[in-house]
Amino acid sequence: MATSTLIQRLSTGDSSAASHRRQVETFVTGADVASNPIVAGDVVMWDVSASAGGDRLLTVIQSELKALGQTKACGVAIDGSSVAGEKVRVVISGYAVANCAADTGTIVAGDPLVASVVTDGEVELLVAADLARPFGVALEAADAVTTNFVEICVYPQF
């Protein structure tokens, strides 16, 4: 399941061109996905309630609201899913396009982002009251009126 995180270089005459550092993993969706489908671009979180018989199965669901920040957010979904047990690809580090909720203010490139405390599955600007650590950083500006998606860099978490 793990992808390589070795440092690489792609050389086409320009020795300064580093490779893209996005890391994508495939996870199984949890039971809650039937009532809260994952859409491409959604922030997903660990579903710690899932189990298969006596065995634990680490699954993901759409990030849920939690006052002061969602600490279980683990990445941004590339695929959508509405059926429990389906496989979904998740960006766990690097470039992603995430659903954006500018509920906490206008996002500027370079701003730290957290899983939204207002809208399930979205990212928003980190505010001083948030206890969860930043999830990533904005690579472009976004506002609540005109932006549905924002390019971000997801911080590696594991």
C-alpha contacts under 8 A as a table, 3 or more apart, distances in Angstrom:
res1	aa1	res2	aa2	distance
1	M	25	E	6.57
1	M	26	T	7.06
2	A	25	E	6.82
3	T	23	Q	6.75
3	T	24	V	7.29
3	T	25	E	7.19
5	T	21	R	7.71
5	T	23	Q	7.64
8	Q	18	A	6.69
8	Q	19	S	6.01
9	R	15	S	7.74
9	R	16	S	7.96
9	R	17	A	6.58
9	R	18	A	4.75
9	R	19	S	5.42
10	L	15	S	7.71
10	L	17	A	6.12
10	L	18	A	5.93
10	L	19	S	5.68
11	S	14	D	5.90
11	S	15	S	5.57
11	S	16	S	7.93
11	S	17	A	6.65
12	T	15	S	7.39
14	D	17	A	5.89
21	R	93	S	7.60
21	R	94	G	5.80
21	R	95	Y	7.77
22	R	91	V	7.00
22	R	92	I	7.78
22	R	93	S	5.48
22	R	94	G	4.08
22	R	95	Y	5.64
23	Q	91	V	5.83
23	Q	92	I	5.76
23	Q	93	S	5.00
23	Q	94	G	6.28
24	V	89	R	6.46
24	V	90	V	5.44
24	V	91	V	4.43
24	V	92	I	5.82
24	V	93	S	7.21
25	E	89	R	5.69
25	E	90	V	5.41
25	E	91	V	6.56
25	E	92	I	6.86
26	T	87	K	6.31
26	T	88	V	5.55
26	T	89	R	4.39
26	T	90	V	6.09
27	F	58	L	7.85
27	F	59	T	6.22
27	F	60	V	6.64
27	F	87	K	5.52
27	F	88	V	5.46
27	F	89	R	6.38
27	F	90	V	7.21
28	V	58	L	7.55
28	V	59	T	5.08
28	V	60	V	6.40
28	V	84	A	7.72
28	V	85	G	5.34
28	V	86	E	5.46
28	V	87	K	4.53
28	V	88	V	6.21
29	T	33	V	6.58
29	T	59	T	5.23
29	T	60	V	4.99
29	T	61	I	5.96
29	T	81	S	7.50
29	T	83	V	7.40
29	T	84	A	5.22
29	T	85	G	5.00
29	T	86	E	5.48
29	T	87	K	6.26
29	T	88	V	6.81
30	G	33	V	5.86
30	G	47	D	6.36
30	G	50	A	6.59
30	G	59	T	5.11
30	G	60	V	5.56
30	G	61	I	5.65
30	G	84	A	5.22
30	G	85	G	6.25
31	A	34	A	6.44
31	A	50	A	7.45
31	A	83	V	7.79
31	A	84	A	4.83
31	A	85	G	7.39
32	D	35	S	5.74
32	D	36	N	6.15
32	D	37	P	7.95
32	D	61	I	6.52
32	D	84	A	7.24
33	V	36	N	4.79
33	V	37	P	4.69
33	V	38	I	6.51
33	V	61	I	5.82
33	V	62	Q	7.08
33	V	81	S	7.10
33	V	82	S	5.33
33	V	83	V	6.20
33	V	84	A	5.82
34	A	37	P	5.78
34	A	82	S	5.02
34	A	83	V	5.49
34	A	84	A	6.34
35	S	82	S	7.74
36	N	61	I	7.87
36	N	62	Q	6.68
36	N	82	S	7.38
37	P	61	I	7.99
37	P	62	Q	6.96
37	P	80	G	7.37
37	P	81	S	5.82
37	P	82	S	4.44
37	P	83	V	7.77
38	I	42	D	6.30
38	I	44	V	7.76
38	I	61	I	6.90
38	I	62	Q	5.44
38	I	77	A	7.49
38	I	79	D	7.84
38	I	80	G	5.00
38	I	81	S	5.08
38	I	82	S	6.32
38	I	121	G	7.80
39	V	42	D	5.54
39	V	77	A	7.21
39	V	79	D	6.74
39	V	80	G	4.23
39	V	81	S	6.60
40	A	76	V	7.90
40	A	77	A	5.30
40	A	78	I	4.92
40	A	79	D	4.75
40	A	80	G	4.77
41	G	76	V	5.79
41	G	77	A	5.29
41	G	78	I	6.03
41	G	79	D	7.77
41	G	96	A	7.71
41	G	97	V	5.79
41	G	98	A	4.30
41	G	99	N	5.13
41	G	149	F	7.62
42	D	62	Q	6.63
42	D	63	S	7.62
42	D	76	V	5.57
42	D	77	A	5.47
42	D	98	A	6.00
42	D	99	N	5.58
42	D	121	G	4.58
42	D	122	E	5.82
43	V	62	Q	6.24
43	V	63	S	5.55
43	V	73	A	6.74
43	V	74	C	7.53
43	V	75	G	5.77
43	V	76	V	4.48
43	V	77	A	6.34
43	V	98	A	6.96
43	V	99	N	7.48
43	V	115	A	6.71
43	V	121	G	4.51
43	V	122	E	5.66
43	V	123	V	6.98
44	V	60	V	6.13
44	V	61	I	5.47
44	V	62	Q	4.48
44	V	63	S	4.61
44	V	73	A	5.70
44	V	74	C	6.06
44	V	75	G	5.63
44	V	76	V	5.88
44	V	77	A	6.50
44	V	90	V	7.98
44	V	121	G	6.37
45	M	60	V	5.42
45	M	61	I	5.63
45	M	62	Q	6.17
45	M	63	S	4.94
45	M	64	E	7.72
45	M	72	K	5.09
45	M	73	A	4.00
45	M	74	C	5.14
45	M	75	G	7.08
46	W	58	L	6.97
46	W	59	T	6.01
46	W	60	V	4.71
46	W	61	I	6.55
46	W	72	K	5.60
46	W	73	A	6.63
46	W	74	C	6.72
47	D	50	A	6.03
47	D	58	L	6.83
47	D	59	T	5.37
47	D	60	V	5.15
47	D	61	I	5.96
48	V	58	L	7.00
48	V	59	T	7.52
50	A	56	R	6.79
50	A	57	L	6.20
50	A	58	L	6.97
50	A	59	T	6.80
51	S	54	G	6.96
51	S	55	D	6.00
51	S	56	R	4.48
51	S	57	L	5.33
51	S	58	L	7.95
52	A	55	D	5.17
52	A	56	R	5.88
52	A	57	L	6.30
53	G	56	R	7.79
62	Q	120	D	6.78
62	Q	121	G	5.28
63	S	70	Q	7.50
63	S	72	K	7.89
63	S	73	A	6.23
63	S	115	A	7.12
63	S	120	D	5.62
63	S	121	G	4.66
63	S	122	E	7.63
64	E	70	Q	7.21
64	E	119	T	7.99
64	E	120	D	5.07
64	E	121	G	6.68
65	L	69	G	7.62
65	L	70	Q	6.74
65	L	116	S	6.70
65	L	117	V	4.92
65	L	118	V	6.29
65	L	119	T	6.64
65	L	120	D	5.67
66	K	69	G	5.47
66	K	70	Q	5.37
66	K	117	V	5.58
67	A	70	Q	7.60
67	A	117	V	5.90
68	L	117	V	6.83
68	L	129	A	6.25
68	L	130	D	4.29
68	L	131	L	5.34
68	L	132	A	6.75
69	G	114	V	6.94
69	G	115	A	6.59
69	G	116	S	7.13
69	G	117	V	5.90
69	G	130	D	5.41
69	G	131	L	5.84
69	G	132	A	4.74
69	G	133	R	7.96
70	Q	73	A	6.07
70	Q	114	V	7.71
70	Q	115	A	5.99
70	Q	116	S	7.69
70	Q	117	V	7.33
70	Q	132	A	6.01
71	T	132	A	5.20
71	T	133	R	7.29
73	A	115	A	6.67
73	A	135	F	7.41
74	C	92	I	6.31
74	C	157	Q	7.26
75	G	90	V	5.79
75	G	91	V	5.29
75	G	92	I	4.55
75	G	93	S	7.35
75	G	154	V	6.96
76	V	90	V	5.36
76	V	91	V	5.15
76	V	92	I	6.87
76	V	96	A	6.73
76	V	97	V	7.73
76	V	98	A	6.43
76	V	154	V	7.92
77	A	80	G	6.98
77	A	88	V	6.91
77	A	89	R	5.95
77	A	90	V	4.38
77	A	91	V	6.33
78	I	88	V	7.26
78	I	89	R	5.46
78	I	90	V	5.66
78	I	91	V	6.94
79	D	88	V	5.56
79	D	89	R	5.86
79	D	90	V	7.63
80	G	88	V	6.92
81	S	84	A	7.91
81	S	86	E	6.84
81	S	88	V	6.97
83	V	86	E	5.98
91	V	94	G	7.06
91	V	95	Y	7.66
91	V	96	A	6.58
91	V	154	V	7.50
92	I	154	V	6.52
92	I	155	Y	7.49
92	I	156	P	6.19
92	I	157	Q	7.39
93	S	153	C	7.09
93	S	154	V	4.84
93	S	155	Y	5.41
93	S	156	P	4.59
93	S	157	Q	7.62
94	G	152	I	7.86
94	G	153	C	4.77
94	G	154	V	4.97
94	G	155	Y	6.66
94	G	156	P	7.43
95	Y	151	E	7.16
95	Y	152	I	5.84
95	Y	153	C	4.56
95	Y	154	V	6.40
96	A	151	E	5.91
96	A	152	I	5.47
96	A	153	C	6.18
96	A	154	V	6.96
97	V	149	F	6.31
97	V	150	V	5.60
97	V	151	E	4.52
97	V	152	I	6.10
98	A	122	E	6.87
98	A	123	V	6.86
98	A	149	F	5.39
98	A	150	V	5.46
98	A	151	E	6.37
98	A	152	I	6.85
99	N	121	G	7.10
99	N	122	E	4.88
99	N	123	V	6.38
99	N	148	N	5.88
99	N	149	F	4.54
99	N	150	V	6.54
100	C	122	E	5.19
100	C	123	V	5.11
100	C	124	E	6.25
100	C	142	A	7.66
100	C	144	A	7.91
100	C	147	T	6.96
100	C	148	N	5.33
100	C	149	F	5.00
100	C	150	V	5.91
101	A	104	T	7.92
101	A	116	S	6.83
101	A	118	V	7.91
101	A	119	T	6.82
101	A	122	E	5.78
101	A	123	V	5.83
101	A	124	E	5.23
101	A	143	D	7.87
101	A	144	A	6.25
101	A	148	N	7.35
102	A	105	G	5.33
102	A	106	T	5.80
102	A	107	I	6.70
102	A	123	V	7.89
102	A	124	E	5.43
102	A	125	L	6.80
102	A	142	A	7.00
102	A	143	D	5.32
102	A	144	A	4.59
103	D	118	V	7.06
103	D	124	E	6.60
103	D	125	L	7.82
103	D	144	A	6.66
104	T	124	E	6.45
104	T	125	L	5.72
104	T	126	L	7.61
104	T	127	V	7.17
105	G	125	L	6.62
105	G	143	D	7.17
105	G	144	A	7.81
106	T	125	L	7.63
106	T	141	A	7.49
106	T	142	A	6.01
106	T	143	D	4.68
106	T	144	A	7.09
107	I	111	D	6.40
107	I	124	E	7.65
107	I	125	L	6.12
107	I	138	A	7.29
107	I	140	E	7.83
107	I	141	A	5.23
107	I	142	A	4.91
107	I	143	D	6.14
108	V	111	D	5.65
108	V	138	A	6.86
108	V	140	E	6.22
108	V	141	A	4.24
108	V	142	A	6.56
109	A	137	V	7.68
109	A	138	A	4.96
109	A	139	L	4.76
109	A	140	E	4.23
109	A	141	A	5.08
110	G	137	V	5.72
110	G	138	A	5.17
110	G	139	L	6.04
110	G	140	E	7.50
111	D	125	L	6.82
111	D	126	L	7.74
111	D	137	V	5.56
111	D	138	A	5.41
112	P	125	L	6.25
112	P	126	L	5.70
112	P	134	P	5.82
112	P	135	F	7.43
112	P	136	G	5.94
112	P	137	V	4.50
112	P	138	A	6.49
113	L	123	V	6.19
113	L	124	E	5.44
113	L	125	L	4.73
113	L	126	L	5.05
113	L	134	P	5.38
113	L	135	F	5.60
113	L	136	G	5.24
113	L	137	V	5.47
113	L	138	A	6.75
114	V	123	V	5.52
114	V	124	E	5.61
114	V	125	L	6.32
114	V	126	L	5.55
114	V	132	A	7.37
114	V	133	R	7.20
114	V	134	P	4.99
114	V	135	F	4.81
114	V	136	G	6.88
115	A	121	G	7.06
115	A	122	E	5.91
115	A	123	V	4.55
115	A	124	E	6.30
115	A	135	F	6.72
116	S	119	T	5.59
116	S	120	D	6.61
116	S	121	G	7.05
116	S	122	E	5.29
116	S	123	V	4.87
116	S	124	E	5.18
117	V	120	D	7.56
119	T	122	E	6.00
126	L	130	D	6.66
126	L	134	P	6.73
127	V	130	D	5.68
130	D	133	R	7.67
134	P	137	V	7.74
135	F	154	V	6.20
135	F	155	Y	6.01
136	G	152	I	6.53
136	G	153	C	5.41
136	G	154	V	4.24
136	G	155	Y	4.91
137	V	152	I	5.56
137	V	153	C	5.34
137	V	154	V	6.69
137	V	155	Y	7.65
138	A	141	A	7.18
138	A	150	V	7.12
138	A	151	E	6.27
138	A	152	I	4.47
138	A	153	C	6.53
139	L	150	V	7.60
139	L	151	E	5.38
139	L	152	I	5.02
139	L	153	C	6.77
140	E	150	V	6.61
140	E	151	E	6.06
140	E	152	I	7.45
141	A	150	V	7.42
142	A	146	T	7.50
142	A	147	T	5.49
142	A	149	F	7.86
142	A	150	V	6.36
143	D	146	T	6.01
143	D	147	T	5.52
144	A	147	T	5.92
144	A	148	N	7.63
147	T	150	V	7.17
